[in-house]
């Protein structure tokens, strides 16, 4: 009990010191920031609906990038996650795969966008590939950990009747973890819609290009229109994901 209190006290002290060093307790800075926020909010109103046609086209491109990038990353992540599972492959293979995935995750999606702009040029293809690589690194790591958590007795029973690695992955690892796999896929799709709005800052297509232009030219009323449209898409995606989870994931669990 005393040890827990000591650890908690040390963590709380480090937390307070860190906040102080970051300027969290600087009331003057926050007051100045709130005044700036008030002026900025006034300049956002009213939204300029004249840019709606252009914004909708750009937003459609953003959604396409997120959909294609997420699905492509998912298709690449599945086999790599199986290769990275400790239930099926020897440690040298696992270590190599997981190291490669760690390297992929080290690079943020915005930098991947910049790299692919250099490789394939400006436009949505660069953004799609950037999202695919980011999704690959994230999902492959999670899926490998999900597969590692599969009941070992089931795996050994299937292996005992002569099943090979592909059959174990298909008939044990996938059915046992399908809900978690699809749930994370939906989460990444939601995340990539938001992330793809930023990739336009480096020329990787989507609505981010117009956000950057309107910020640089101080056209905040047009910026407000874009933000409202992005909000509508994000809310719509949340509702869609919730419907998919109720319709399929929960039903699958119940049937199991």
Secondary structure, DSSP 8 states (H G I E B T S, - for coil): -HHHHHHHHHHHHHHHHHHHHTTTT-HHHHHHHHHHHHHHHHHH-S--GGGHHHHHHHHHHHHHHHHHHHHHHHHHHHHHHHHT-TTTS-HHHHHHHHHHHHHHHHS-HHHHHHHHHHHH-SSHHHHHHHHHHHHHHHHHHHHHHHHHTS-HHHHHHHHHTT--HHHHIIIIIHHHHHHHHHHHHHHHHHHHHHHHHHHGGGT-SSTHHHHHHHHHTT-HHHHHHHHHHHHHHHHHHHHHHHHHIIIIIHHHHHH-
